[in-house]
Amino acid sequence: MTMESLRGLGTQGVASNHRAVDAIESPAPSAPFVLQEGRHAKPPVPATALRHRELQEGRFWQAIPAYRDIDEATFLDYRWQGRNSITRIDTLLTAISGLAPPEFIADAEAGFAHSPMSVRVSPYLLSLIDWRNPYADPLRRQFIPIASQLMPDHPELVLDSLHEQEDAPVPGLTHRYPDKALFLTLDTCPVYCRFCTRSYAVGQDTGMVDKVQINADSARWEQAFTYIASRPELEDIVLSGGDVYNLPAKHIRHLGERLLQLPNIKRLRYATKGPAVMPQKLLTDHEWVQALVDVVKLGRKLRKDVMLHTHFNHPAEITWITREGLGRLVEEGVFIRNQSVLQRGVNDDVDTMRLLCKRLGHVGVHPYYVYIHDLVRGVEDLRTTLRKGIDIEKAVRGATAGFNSPVFVVDTLGGGGKRDAHSYDYYDEETGIAVFSSPNVDPDRQFFFFDPIASLTPEVQARWADPQERERMKADAASKAMLFKGKR
């Protein structure tokens, strides 16, 4: 108790409180505390329990022949990373020709011929791949397609499987949920992921896809601002793309300030994969970082939330450069959340997902969502079953603090939006069909999710190959979902 808190008390009260202060300031001597081992004491943890603190250190990029002479200052320059990012298939294959066996090079060349996504790989990302075993490497699987691992697309797949364009009142703005809208600000990224759910728009045209154009255009943005201002129920805006990492600082500031000035907007999220694939920007693009920090501070002044949402899928994506880059944002009070995608051969096992969650927490990032992989053209080999996601979530829960434990979600086909993975109305693991309801999007519709065909028995795969039998299986699942939902 301070002396100020004692003022106004009577003499007895003052004396009593003085004795309390004296007791606090001069505790009686006591025997030293000795921790006694007993049934309530936990045994020492093994070294593996602290693996999340063991980040890749040093100049690891110099193991790549092309970067052997690149010093730290150069490698940390985001402009050098951008200039030296590989954007052509032949250039990428040449860059790894001294690292990977010839059969892998040929396999990758054939894989790119069937990819809906453009090529863009940063030097940082290239240096994190284990080229001693590229076929199994979890980072390679996300960015470099291999023809021998590709699988036929699911028969229910469409290019815009989440129907984002159908829910767009103006180009590049998806208004699906009552109080939230997705604002696609541009159509480029610092790297291009194989599994991008927006392969209908992101990147350059490929042999597989002619892209929808959502350029960073001020006139298009004004249409979005006008619509958002006209809808008082909208309170939450996600700024995405593409990737806001590719926006210059002035655009980061402009978008944030315009939206925060709207009285109906209470929450703003900048979505970027950049920190996972080019954390150097957070260390050397001072204007961009300052613009983001200023928008966060403006939001705080206006009593509004401004967050950064990023996208790490594997613990190996987090290095000492990540720690330092994200640490700069944490120092400035930027709150960071992560959204992962559950992918076969990348993070679809309990140990990897636990390690990812704990390592994210170690560098100041809160795991938020893990998406069960969407139906995306050309990446059926990366998808997992719904059951796999549910089982992993159960195993991860409790491994760390609740606010650092992600929710596993399904972004349902046809525009039903995100649903907790375990909240299905009906799930037939034999046919791989799950049915969800989405009362806040459309209470009268049913929305589906489908497990990979390859995860099913040969007999059921044959049923899926028959269009009429496929419709019967879907209709049966839909009717059972209505029945089970009615019994709750």
C-alpha positions as MATLAB code, in Angstrom:
seq = 'MTMESLRGLGTQGVASNHRAVDAIESPAPSAPFVLQEGRHAKPPVPATALRHRELQEGRFWQAIPAYRDIDEATFLDYRWQGRNSITRIDTLLTAISGLAPPEFIADAEAGFAHSPMSVRVSPYLLSLIDWRNPYADPLRRQFIPIASQLMPDHPELVLDSLHEQEDAPVPGLTHRYPDKALFLTLDTCPVYCRFCTRSYAVGQDTGMVDKVQINADSARWEQAFTYIASRPELEDIVLSGGDVYNLPAKHIRHLGERLLQLPNIKRLRYATKGPAVMPQKLLTDHEWVQALVDVVKLGRKLRKDVMLHTHFNHPAEITWITREGLGRLVEEGVFIRNQSVLQRGVNDDVDTMRLLCKRLGHVGVHPYYVYIHDLVRGVEDLRTTLRKGIDIEKAVRGATAGFNSPVFVVDTLGGGGKRDAHSYDYYDEETGIAVFSSPNVDPDRQFFFFDPIASLTPEVQARWADPQERERMKADAASKAMLFKGKR';
ca = [
       0.000    0.000    0.000;
       1.381    3.459   -0.914;
       1.542    6.381    1.491;
      -1.022    8.234   -0.670;
      -3.567    5.485   -0.042;
      -3.158    5.950    3.702;
      -4.212    9.618    3.675;
      -7.606   10.307    5.209;
      -7.546    7.242    7.438;
      -7.914    7.598   11.207;
      -4.942    7.211   13.576;
      -5.811    3.605   14.251;
      -6.161    2.886   10.577;
      -2.839    4.544    9.801;
      -1.065    2.606   12.521;
      -2.635   -0.604   11.344;
      -1.644    0.003    7.762;
       1.851    1.083    8.743;
       2.256   -2.273   10.419;
       1.072   -3.921    7.207;
       3.599   -1.947    5.190;
       6.368   -2.794    7.643;
       5.450   -6.444    7.397;
       5.697   -6.317    3.625;
       8.944   -4.327    3.549;
      10.674   -6.330    6.287;
       9.507   -9.928    6.147;
      10.471  -12.217    8.946;
      13.397  -14.530    8.218;
      12.272  -17.888    6.919;
      13.888  -21.136    5.912;
      15.014  -21.285    2.263;
      12.455  -22.853   -0.092;
      13.391  -26.288   -1.352;
      11.321  -27.867   -4.133;
      10.368  -31.301   -2.930;
       9.791  -33.938   -5.583;
       6.388  -35.509   -5.083;
       3.328  -36.667   -6.832;
       2.374  -33.103   -7.860;
       5.790  -32.207   -9.303;
       6.260  -32.616  -13.039;
       9.361  -34.489  -14.204;
      11.926  -32.591  -16.283;
      10.813  -32.239  -19.907;
      12.849  -33.926  -22.645;
      14.798  -31.713  -25.022;
      12.246  -32.451  -27.747;
       9.612  -30.535  -25.769;
      11.516  -27.323  -26.519;
      12.064  -27.929  -30.239;
       9.807  -24.997  -31.070;
      12.563  -22.645  -29.838;
      15.179  -24.129  -32.163;
      15.052  -21.944  -35.260;
      17.372  -22.225  -38.220;
      20.203  -19.779  -37.567;
      23.195  -18.437  -39.494;
      23.672  -17.961  -43.229;
      21.782  -21.094  -44.258;
      21.169  -19.729  -47.765;
      24.847  -20.110  -48.610;
      24.308  -23.862  -48.916;
      22.656  -23.043  -52.265;
      25.378  -22.669  -54.939;
      23.699  -19.630  -56.487;
      23.721  -17.826  -53.110;
      27.081  -19.032  -51.790;
      28.648  -15.572  -51.983;
      25.614  -13.578  -50.857;
      26.351  -11.773  -47.599;
      23.819  -11.183  -44.849;
      23.073   -7.548  -45.687;
      22.303   -8.446  -49.290;
      20.144  -11.453  -48.408;
      18.132   -9.374  -45.929;
      17.382   -6.709  -48.563;
      13.764   -7.193  -49.650;
      14.554   -5.500  -52.976;
      17.255   -8.090  -53.701;
      14.809  -10.849  -52.778;
      12.244   -9.406  -55.184;
      14.701   -8.882  -58.051;
      16.055  -12.392  -57.710;
      12.743  -14.190  -57.286;
      12.343  -16.820  -59.996;
       9.370  -16.229  -62.296;
      10.098  -18.581  -65.200;
       9.946  -22.357  -65.195;
      13.166  -22.760  -67.156;
      15.009  -20.386  -64.793;
      13.765  -22.293  -61.750;
      14.798  -25.627  -63.212;
      18.231  -24.219  -64.045;
      18.612  -22.858  -60.497;
      18.023  -26.291  -58.955;
      19.866  -28.316  -61.577;
      22.927  -28.585  -59.353;
      20.870  -29.425  -56.296;
      18.257  -31.984  -57.355;
      18.726  -35.190  -59.383;
      17.974  -35.044  -63.147;
      14.882  -37.230  -62.808;
      13.392  -34.716  -60.364;
      14.077  -31.842  -62.787;
      12.224  -33.667  -65.562;
       9.396  -34.519  -63.176;
       9.047  -30.879  -62.137;
       9.057  -29.639  -65.725;
       6.174  -31.989  -66.521;
       4.420  -30.926  -63.324;
       4.473  -27.249  -64.225;
       2.816  -28.051  -67.548;
      -0.305  -29.051  -65.547;
      -0.242  -26.233  -62.995;
      -2.953  -23.530  -62.875;
      -0.593  -21.163  -61.045;
       2.198  -18.946  -62.306;
       5.756  -19.461  -61.066;
       7.281  -17.166  -58.449;
       9.735  -18.464  -55.838;
      11.876  -16.208  -53.631;
      15.564  -16.964  -52.915;
      14.642  -17.268  -49.239;
      12.062  -19.938  -49.967;
      14.356  -21.796  -52.349;
      17.036  -21.919  -49.637;
      14.657  -23.526  -47.115;
      13.893  -26.582  -49.257;
      15.860  -29.745  -48.443;
      17.253  -30.494  -51.885;
      18.780  -33.737  -50.641;
      15.244  -35.151  -50.617;
      13.084  -32.820  -52.723;
      10.325  -35.358  -53.324;
       9.431  -35.488  -49.622;
      10.234  -31.908  -48.648;
       7.119  -30.164  -47.248;
       8.017  -26.744  -48.642;
       8.751  -28.051  -52.125;
       5.352  -29.754  -52.144;
       3.637  -26.384  -51.684;
       5.343  -24.514  -54.515;
       6.838  -26.888  -57.083;
       4.477  -29.439  -58.684;
       5.762  -32.922  -59.544;
       4.011  -34.757  -62.373;
       4.525  -38.177  -60.789;
       2.616  -37.081  -57.665;
      -0.313  -35.339  -59.365;
      -3.790  -36.839  -59.117;
      -6.924  -36.253  -61.188;
      -9.054  -33.351  -59.983;
     -12.130  -34.167  -57.939;
     -15.204  -34.437  -60.214;
     -17.054  -31.814  -58.135;
     -14.323  -29.205  -58.592;
     -14.978  -25.866  -60.275;
     -12.383  -23.114  -60.684;
     -13.995  -20.708  -58.191;
     -15.112  -23.466  -55.834;
     -15.984  -21.048  -53.005;
     -18.132  -18.861  -55.312;
     -16.335  -15.663  -54.301;
     -17.204  -13.962  -57.592;
     -20.905  -14.825  -57.248;
     -20.986  -12.967  -53.918;
     -19.200   -9.897  -55.314;
     -21.462   -6.791  -55.575;
     -18.521   -4.888  -57.100;
     -15.388   -6.352  -58.694;
     -12.987   -7.769  -56.109;
     -15.266   -7.371  -53.070;
     -16.949  -10.490  -51.679;
     -19.825   -9.841  -49.258;
     -20.943  -13.236  -47.946;
     -21.211  -12.974  -44.169;
     -23.613  -10.418  -42.636;
     -21.010   -8.101  -41.106;
     -17.804   -8.971  -42.991;
     -16.470   -8.452  -46.511;
     -13.373   -9.682  -48.318;
     -11.608   -6.899  -50.246;
      -9.280   -8.272  -52.956;
      -6.961   -5.312  -53.440;
      -4.691   -6.772  -56.152;
      -3.888  -10.014  -57.971;
      -0.154  -10.533  -57.388;
       1.869  -12.114  -54.548;
       5.538  -12.288  -53.468;
       5.378  -16.027  -54.294;
       2.715  -18.199  -55.898;
       1.399  -21.204  -53.976;
       0.300  -24.281  -55.903;
      -2.770  -24.620  -53.722;
      -4.110  -21.065  -54.033;
      -7.906  -21.089  -53.889;
      -7.901  -17.919  -56.015;
      -6.061  -19.423  -58.959;
      -8.964  -18.019  -60.984;
      -7.439  -14.547  -60.556;
      -3.999  -14.567  -58.914;
      -0.868  -14.413  -61.056;
      -0.401  -14.517  -64.805;
      -2.436  -16.560  -67.267;
      -1.248  -20.137  -67.620;
      -1.929  -22.946  -70.057;
      -4.604  -24.134  -67.626;
      -6.340  -20.859  -66.641;
      -7.144  -17.437  -68.139;
      -7.235  -15.204  -65.078;
      -9.894  -12.769  -63.921;
      -8.304   -9.330  -63.561;
      -8.373   -7.631  -60.117;
      -5.548   -5.133  -60.518;
      -4.586   -2.598  -57.857;
      -6.792    0.051  -59.414;
      -7.913    3.159  -57.539;
     -11.178    3.433  -59.498;
     -12.098   -0.153  -58.594;
     -11.171    0.511  -54.970;
     -13.494    3.538  -54.931;
     -16.388    1.302  -55.979;
     -15.570   -0.931  -53.027;
     -15.380    2.003  -50.590;
     -18.749    3.292  -51.833;
     -20.403   -0.096  -51.392;
     -18.903   -0.633  -47.911;
     -20.065    2.814  -46.791;
     -23.579    2.060  -48.057;
     -23.923   -1.100  -45.951;
     -24.164   -0.183  -42.242;
     -24.095   -3.874  -41.231;
     -20.519   -4.214  -42.517;
     -18.083   -3.881  -39.597;
     -15.174   -6.154  -40.550;
     -13.023   -5.905  -43.705;
     -10.317   -8.340  -44.771;
      -7.767   -6.752  -47.115;
      -6.324   -9.516  -49.244;
      -5.684  -10.346  -52.880;
      -3.265  -11.427  -54.148;
      -1.200  -10.284  -51.250;
      -1.047   -6.886  -49.540;
       2.723   -7.469  -49.157;
       2.955   -6.377  -52.802;
       1.200   -3.064  -52.168;
       3.460   -0.016  -51.715;
       3.431    1.749  -48.364;
       1.216    4.579  -49.633;
      -1.490    2.071  -50.566;
      -1.264    0.283  -47.205;
      -1.829    3.651  -45.565;
      -4.536    4.814  -47.981;
      -6.630    1.664  -47.725;
      -6.375    1.555  -43.946;
      -7.182    5.217  -43.396;
     -10.134    5.259  -45.808;
     -11.731    2.217  -44.192;
     -11.095    3.290  -40.602;
     -12.719    6.650  -41.337;
     -15.997    4.870  -42.136;
     -18.070    4.882  -38.924;
     -19.484    1.394  -39.532;
     -16.045   -0.270  -39.810;
     -14.757   -1.619  -36.472;
     -12.246   -4.264  -37.541;
      -9.618   -4.369  -40.274;
      -7.320   -7.245  -41.235;
      -4.353   -7.155  -43.595;
      -3.857  -10.665  -45.019;
      -0.424  -11.703  -46.287;
       1.726  -14.764  -46.772;
       4.735  -12.480  -47.065;
       6.278  -13.072  -43.619;
       6.440  -16.822  -44.385;
       8.170  -16.463  -47.756;
       9.996  -13.120  -47.614;
      10.376  -11.913  -44.003;
      13.209   -9.652  -45.153;
      10.623   -7.007  -46.069;
       9.787   -6.539  -42.385;
      13.450   -5.779  -41.673;
      14.396   -3.552  -44.609;
      11.221   -2.003  -46.095;
      10.937    0.619  -43.389;
       8.257    2.672  -45.153;
       5.930   -0.315  -45.543;
       6.306   -1.347  -41.916;
       5.786    2.223  -40.709;
       2.627    2.547  -42.818;
       1.190   -0.605  -41.259;
       2.178    0.510  -37.752;
       0.594    3.921  -38.305;
      -2.690    2.347  -39.410;
      -2.624    0.099  -36.325;
      -2.069    3.139  -34.108;
      -4.849    5.057  -35.849;
      -7.170    2.134  -35.279;
      -6.270    2.048  -31.608;
      -6.929    5.780  -31.310;
     -10.343    5.261  -32.917;
     -10.954    2.208  -30.682;
     -10.923   -0.118  -33.678;
      -8.976   -3.334  -34.257;
      -6.311   -3.570  -36.966;
      -4.636   -6.973  -37.290;
      -2.082   -8.665  -39.510;
      -3.089  -12.148  -40.695;
      -0.336  -14.293  -42.115;
       0.051  -17.831  -43.461;
       2.629  -20.358  -42.201;
       2.055  -24.047  -42.949;
       5.189  -25.776  -41.636;
       7.643  -25.188  -38.768;
      10.599  -25.097  -41.202;
       9.196  -21.860  -42.650;
      10.074  -20.075  -39.394;
      13.745  -19.049  -39.115;
      15.791  -16.474  -37.245;
      14.901  -13.990  -40.004;
      11.208  -14.623  -39.343;
      11.755  -14.090  -35.629;
      13.487  -10.754  -36.168;
      11.025   -9.528  -38.793;
       7.894  -10.398  -36.833;
       9.563   -9.204  -33.652;
       9.757   -5.742  -35.133;
       5.976   -5.719  -35.556;
       5.388   -7.148  -32.078;
       7.518   -4.348  -30.598;
       5.222   -1.843  -32.279;
       2.096   -3.458  -30.871;
       0.901   -5.151  -34.060;
      -1.272   -8.175  -33.259;
      -0.541  -11.096  -35.617;
      -2.707  -14.139  -36.347;
      -1.926  -17.146  -38.549;
      -4.084  -19.156  -40.938;
      -2.737  -22.502  -42.147;
      -3.960  -25.019  -44.700;
      -3.923  -28.704  -43.780;
      -1.951  -30.447  -46.534;
      -1.015  -34.052  -47.126;
       2.714  -34.596  -46.719;
       3.198  -31.079  -45.343;
       1.527  -30.765  -41.942;
      -1.060  -33.562  -41.728;
       0.453  -35.253  -38.695;
       0.073  -34.396  -35.036;
       3.761  -33.768  -34.248;
       4.206  -31.295  -37.114;
       1.033  -29.374  -36.311;
       1.865  -29.190  -32.600;
       5.344  -27.939  -33.428;
       3.966  -25.362  -35.863;
       1.518  -23.977  -33.286;
       4.129  -23.728  -30.551;
       6.756  -22.211  -32.854;
       4.291  -19.605  -34.065;
       3.566  -18.676  -30.458;
       7.320  -18.484  -29.833;
       7.701  -15.744  -32.466;
       4.633  -13.771  -31.401;
       1.999  -15.160  -33.786;
      -1.357  -16.543  -32.643;
      -2.561  -19.646  -34.540;
      -6.104  -18.819  -35.626;
      -7.436  -21.161  -38.318;
      -6.368  -24.379  -40.003;
      -8.337  -24.884  -43.206;
      -9.185  -28.358  -44.415;
      -7.773  -28.073  -47.958;
     -10.230  -26.648  -50.494;
     -10.968  -28.271  -53.830;
      -8.398  -26.552  -56.057;
      -7.441  -27.403  -59.606;
      -4.200  -29.350  -59.992;
      -3.492  -30.050  -56.304;
      -5.603  -33.059  -55.367;
      -2.359  -34.653  -54.129;
      -2.257  -32.111  -51.271;
      -5.772  -32.642  -49.963;
      -6.664  -34.599  -46.834;
      -9.863  -36.081  -45.482;
     -12.151  -34.216  -43.139;
     -11.600  -36.978  -40.554;
      -7.855  -36.347  -40.620;
      -8.391  -32.693  -39.729;
     -10.823  -33.469  -36.915;
      -8.440  -36.016  -35.372;
      -5.449  -33.672  -35.560;
      -7.401  -30.836  -33.953;
      -8.300  -33.082  -31.004;
      -4.650  -34.029  -30.551;
      -3.385  -30.450  -30.782;
      -5.925  -29.017  -28.349;
      -4.289  -28.572  -24.945;
      -0.691  -28.736  -26.201;
      -0.392  -24.990  -25.641;
      -2.556  -22.086  -24.478;
      -6.085  -21.971  -25.827;
      -5.542  -18.649  -27.594;
      -2.628  -20.289  -29.459;
      -4.686  -23.338  -30.465;
      -6.232  -22.994  -33.934;
      -9.765  -23.886  -34.947;
      -9.916  -26.377  -37.831;
     -12.449  -25.200  -40.399;
     -13.993  -26.184  -43.720;
     -14.652  -23.453  -46.287;
     -17.672  -25.150  -47.786;
     -18.254  -25.472  -51.514;
     -20.713  -23.176  -53.213;
     -20.309  -20.198  -50.892;
     -21.456  -21.535  -47.529;
     -18.458  -20.003  -45.822;
     -16.308  -21.320  -42.982;
     -17.693  -23.983  -40.663;
     -15.982  -25.753  -37.755;
     -14.700  -29.051  -39.158;
     -16.596  -31.099  -36.570;
     -19.894  -29.201  -37.022;
     -21.145  -31.145  -40.032;
     -24.783  -32.236  -40.161;
     -23.761  -35.520  -41.758;
     -20.432  -37.117  -42.742;
     -20.158  -40.449  -44.541;
     -16.516  -41.491  -44.379;
     -17.188  -44.340  -46.795;
     -18.299  -42.062  -49.642;
     -16.254  -39.084  -48.427;
     -19.266  -36.748  -48.465;
     -19.886  -34.216  -45.687;
     -22.912  -31.935  -45.499;
     -22.928  -28.656  -43.581;
     -25.508  -25.984  -42.849;
     -24.633  -22.297  -42.683;
     -27.494  -20.447  -40.969;
     -25.900  -16.997  -41.156;
     -25.171  -17.275  -44.880;
     -28.193  -19.187  -46.202;
     -30.286  -21.162  -43.684;
     -32.240  -22.922  -46.425;
     -29.302  -24.449  -48.295;
     -26.985  -27.385  -47.730;
     -23.267  -27.064  -48.445;
     -20.899  -29.905  -49.221;
     -17.319  -30.966  -48.681;
     -15.756  -33.987  -50.390;
     -12.798  -36.088  -49.266;
     -10.152  -36.902  -51.890;
     -11.250  -39.693  -54.212;
      -7.926  -41.491  -53.684;
      -8.700  -41.853  -49.951;
     -11.770  -43.994  -50.708;
     -12.022  -47.711  -51.408;
     -11.795  -48.907  -55.045;
     -15.482  -49.794  -54.967;
     -16.502  -46.287  -53.916;
     -14.072  -44.731  -56.394;
     -15.933  -46.657  -59.113;
     -19.216  -45.183  -57.890;
     -17.745  -41.683  -58.092;
     -16.700  -42.362  -61.690;
     -20.371  -42.879  -62.632;
     -22.122  -39.451  -62.859;
     -25.552  -40.903  -62.031;
     -24.238  -42.844  -59.040;
     -22.413  -39.725  -57.886;
     -25.677  -37.772  -57.809;
     -27.364  -40.592  -55.897;
     -24.625  -40.536  -53.244;
     -24.959  -36.765  -52.830;
     -28.738  -36.939  -52.625;
     -28.551  -39.705  -50.025;
     -26.093  -37.670  -47.916;
     -28.293  -34.582  -48.196;
     -31.424  -36.435  -47.035;
     -29.596  -38.052  -44.109;
     -28.215  -34.659  -43.106;
     -31.755  -33.267  -42.971;
     -32.888  -36.246  -40.901;
     -30.030  -36.043  -38.379;
     -30.321  -32.270  -38.133;
     -34.036  -32.599  -37.355;
     -33.320  -35.011  -34.488;
     -31.048  -32.578  -32.659;
];
